[in-house]
C-alpha cells in the first residue's frame, strides 16, 4: 500500500469504525433475528426459518399498511417539494437571506416531540382550529381534526420542510441567474425560463431534498402514533407493536428488512437513472466537443 493510500485509510478509519459499530453491526443483527423463530413467550429462538417473512408477505393487512405508508410519505414529500421551491427561491434572491435562513433553522432548536404535541393542541377537539371554526359559526360543536391520514401528512410536511428547503436553497444559491436573463432576452417568459433553465440546474438539490424527506417519512413512528391513530398508522407503528406488544422480534426484524430492501431498491433505481443520464450527457458533450467546428 502506497503512502498516499495509507494516509487516506487512516483518515477514513474513524468514519469506518463509526459506521461499522452503529450501522453495519446493528443491521446484521436485524438480519439474523429476521430468520429466527418466534419464541413461545416472546423474543426469538432457533432454528432459522423463513416463517416471519412468509407470514408477513401472505398477510393482506401488511400490503395495505405498506401502501398507506407509501401513499402518505409520497404525498407529504410532493407537498413539501412544492412548498420548498418558491420558499428557497425567495430566500436565495432576498437581501435578508441570513435572517430568513435563521427562521428556517429555528424549529431544529425545539424538541421533536414538543412540536408534535403542539400540533395536537392546535388540531384537537378543543384546539385552536376548532375554536376558530366555532367562533366563525362554521361549525356548532367542537370538532377534532386528529387521527386522520391527512393530519399525518400535514405534520410530516411541517416537520421535514426545512430538510427540503436547505439543499434546494444551496443549489439555487450557486445558480448563475444571468442564464435566466439570457433566456428571457431570447424570448422566453420568466416562468418558462425557471422551468427550462433553473430546475434542471438545481436537480441535485431537489433530489437530495426528496431523499432527506421521503426516507424519514417512510420510517415515521412518533408522528402517526401521536396524531394518526388507527387510520393514520404506518409501518413504523407495526414494527413497534410487534416489538413491544406482541414481543415478536423476528416479525419486527422481517418488516424492517422488507422496508430496508424497498428503500435500497428505490435508491438503486435512482442511481441507475442518474448514471444513464450522466453517460448520455457526457456522450453529447463529447460529440459537441469533437464536432463543434462542423456544426
DAFEN-V393273 format. One record per residue. N is the residue number from 1. SS is DSSP state (H for helix, E for strand, - for the rest). BURIAL is # if it has 9 or more other ideal C-beta (glycine too) atoms within 8 Angstrom, else .. Layout:
n->N ss->SS burial->BURIAL
n->N ss->SS burial->BURIAL
//
This chain:
n->1 ss->- burial->.
n->2 ss->- burial->.
n->3 ss->H burial->.
n->4 ss->H burial->.
n->5 ss->H burial->.
n->6 ss->H burial->#
n->7 ss->H burial->.
n->8 ss->H burial->.
n->9 ss->H burial->#
n->10 ss->H burial->.
n->11 ss->H burial->.
n->12 ss->H burial->.
n->13 ss->H burial->.
n->14 ss->H burial->.
n->15 ss->H burial->.
n->16 ss->H burial->.
n->17 ss->H burial->.
n->18 ss->H burial->.
n->19 ss->H burial->#
n->20 ss->H burial->#
n->21 ss->H burial->.
n->22 ss->H burial->.
n->23 ss->H burial->.
n->24 ss->H burial->.
n->25 ss->H burial->#
n->26 ss->H burial->.
n->27 ss->H burial->#
n->28 ss->H burial->.
n->29 ss->H burial->.
n->30 ss->H burial->#
n->31 ss->H burial->#
n->32 ss->H burial->.
n->33 ss->H burial->#
n->34 ss->H burial->#
n->35 ss->- burial->#
n->36 ss->- burial->#
n->37 ss->E burial->#
n->38 ss->E burial->#
n->39 ss->- burial->#
n->40 ss->- burial->.
n->41 ss->- burial->.
n->42 ss->- burial->.
n->43 ss->E burial->.
n->44 ss->E burial->#
n->45 ss->E burial->.
n->46 ss->- burial->.
n->47 ss->- burial->.
n->48 ss->- burial->.
n->49 ss->- burial->.
n->50 ss->- burial->.
n->51 ss->H burial->#
n->52 ss->H burial->#
n->53 ss->H burial->#
n->54 ss->H burial->.
n->55 ss->H burial->#
n->56 ss->H burial->#
n->57 ss->H burial->.
n->58 ss->- burial->.
n->59 ss->- burial->.
n->60 ss->H burial->.
n->61 ss->H burial->.
n->62 ss->H burial->#
n->63 ss->H burial->.
n->64 ss->H burial->.
n->65 ss->H burial->#
n->66 ss->H burial->#
n->67 ss->H burial->.
n->68 ss->H burial->#
n->69 ss->H burial->#
n->70 ss->H burial->#
n->71 ss->H burial->#
n->72 ss->H burial->#
n->73 ss->H burial->#
n->74 ss->H burial->#
n->75 ss->H burial->#
n->76 ss->H burial->#
n->77 ss->H burial->#
n->78 ss->H burial->.
n->79 ss->H burial->#
n->80 ss->H burial->#
n->81 ss->H burial->#
n->82 ss->H burial->.
n->83 ss->H burial->#
n->84 ss->H burial->#
n->85 ss->H burial->#
n->86 ss->H burial->.
n->87 ss->H burial->#
n->88 ss->H burial->#
n->89 ss->H burial->#
n->90 ss->H burial->#
n->91 ss->H burial->#
n->92 ss->H burial->#
n->93 ss->H burial->.
n->94 ss->- burial->.
n->95 ss->- burial->.
n->96 ss->- burial->.
n->97 ss->H burial->#
n->98 ss->H burial->.
n->99 ss->H burial->.
n->100 ss->H burial->#
n->101 ss->H burial->#
n->102 ss->H burial->.
n->103 ss->H burial->.
n->104 ss->H burial->#
n->105 ss->H burial->#
n->106 ss->H burial->.
n->107 ss->H burial->.
n->108 ss->H burial->.
n->109 ss->H burial->.
n->110 ss->- burial->.
n->111 ss->- burial->.
n->112 ss->H burial->.
n->113 ss->H burial->.
n->114 ss->H burial->.
n->115 ss->H burial->#
n->116 ss->H burial->#
n->117 ss->H burial->#
n->118 ss->H burial->.
n->119 ss->H burial->#
n->120 ss->H burial->#
n->121 ss->H burial->#
n->122 ss->H burial->#
n->123 ss->H burial->#
n->124 ss->- burial->#
n->125 ss->- burial->.
n->126 ss->- burial->.
n->127 ss->- burial->#
n->128 ss->H burial->.
n->129 ss->H burial->#
n->130 ss->H burial->#
n->131 ss->H burial->#
n->132 ss->H burial->.
n->133 ss->H burial->#
n->134 ss->H burial->#
n->135 ss->H burial->.
n->136 ss->- burial->.
n->137 ss->- burial->.
n->138 ss->- burial->.
n->139 ss->- burial->#
n->140 ss->- burial->.
n->141 ss->- burial->.
n->142 ss->- burial->#
n->143 ss->- burial->.
n->144 ss->- burial->#
n->145 ss->- burial->#
n->146 ss->- burial->#
n->147 ss->- burial->#
n->148 ss->- burial->#
n->149 ss->H burial->#
n->150 ss->H burial->.
n->151 ss->H burial->#
n->152 ss->H burial->#
n->153 ss->H burial->#
n->154 ss->H burial->#
n->155 ss->H burial->#
n->156 ss->H burial->#
n->157 ss->H burial->#
n->158 ss->H burial->#
n->159 ss->H burial->#
n->160 ss->H burial->#
n->161 ss->H burial->#
n->162 ss->H burial->#
n->163 ss->H burial->#
n->164 ss->H burial->#
n->165 ss->H burial->#
n->166 ss->H burial->#
n->167 ss->H burial->#
n->168 ss->H burial->#
n->169 ss->H burial->#
n->170 ss->H burial->#
n->171 ss->H burial->#
n->172 ss->H burial->#
n->173 ss->H burial->.
n->174 ss->- burial->.
n->175 ss->- burial->#
n->176 ss->- burial->.
n->177 ss->- burial->.
n->178 ss->H burial->.
n->179 ss->H burial->#
n->180 ss->H burial->#
n->181 ss->H burial->.
n->182 ss->H burial->.
n->183 ss->H burial->#
n->184 ss->H burial->#
n->185 ss->H burial->.
n->186 ss->- burial->.
n->187 ss->- burial->.
n->188 ss->- burial->#
n->189 ss->- burial->.
n->190 ss->H burial->.
n->191 ss->H burial->.
n->192 ss->H burial->#
n->193 ss->H burial->#
n->194 ss->H burial->#
n->195 ss->H burial->.
n->196 ss->H burial->#
n->197 ss->H burial->#
n->198 ss->H burial->#
n->199 ss->H burial->#
n->200 ss->H burial->.
n->201 ss->H burial->#
n->202 ss->- burial->#
n->203 ss->H burial->.
n->204 ss->H burial->.
n->205 ss->H burial->#
n->206 ss->H burial->#
n->207 ss->H burial->#
n->208 ss->H burial->#
n->209 ss->H burial->#
n->210 ss->H burial->#
n->211 ss->H burial->#
n->212 ss->H burial->#
n->213 ss->H burial->#
n->214 ss->H burial->#
n->215 ss->H burial->#
n->216 ss->H burial->#
n->217 ss->H burial->#
n->218 ss->H burial->#
n->219 ss->- burial->#
n->220 ss->- burial->#
n->221 ss->- burial->#
n->222 ss->H burial->#
n->223 ss->H burial->#
n->224 ss->H burial->#
n->225 ss->H burial->#
n->226 ss->H burial->#
n->227 ss->H burial->#
n->228 ss->H burial->#
n->229 ss->- burial->#
n->230 ss->- burial->.
n->231 ss->- burial->.
n->232 ss->- burial->#
n->233 ss->- burial->#
n->234 ss->- burial->#
n->235 ss->H burial->#
n->236 ss->H burial->#
n->237 ss->H burial->#
n->238 ss->H burial->#
n->239 ss->H burial->#
n->240 ss->H burial->#
n->241 ss->H burial->#
n->242 ss->H burial->#
n->243 ss->H burial->#
n->244 ss->H burial->.
n->245 ss->- burial->.
n->246 ss->- burial->#
n->247 ss->- burial->#
n->248 ss->E burial->#
n->249 ss->H burial->#
n->250 ss->H burial->#
n->251 ss->H burial->#
n->252 ss->H burial->#
n->253 ss->H burial->#
n->254 ss->H burial->#
n->255 ss->H burial->#
n->256 ss->H burial->#
n->257 ss->H burial->#
n->258 ss->H burial->#
n->259 ss->H burial->#
n->260 ss->H burial->#
n->261 ss->H burial->.
n->262 ss->H burial->.
n->263 ss->H burial->#
n->264 ss->H burial->.
n->265 ss->H burial->.
n->266 ss->H burial->.
n->267 ss->H burial->#
n->268 ss->H burial->.
n->269 ss->H burial->.
n->270 ss->H burial->#
n->271 ss->H burial->.
n->272 ss->H burial->.
n->273 ss->H burial->.
n->274 ss->H burial->#
n->275 ss->H burial->.
n->276 ss->H burial->.
n->277 ss->H burial->.
n->278 ss->H burial->.
n->279 ss->H burial->.
n->280 ss->H burial->.
n->281 ss->H burial->.
n->282 ss->H burial->.
n->283 ss->H burial->.
n->284 ss->H burial->.
n->285 ss->H burial->.
n->286 ss->H burial->.
n->287 ss->H burial->.
n->288 ss->H burial->#
n->289 ss->H burial->.
n->290 ss->H burial->.
n->291 ss->H burial->.
n->292 ss->H burial->.
n->293 ss->H burial->.
n->294 ss->H burial->.
n->295 ss->- burial->.
//
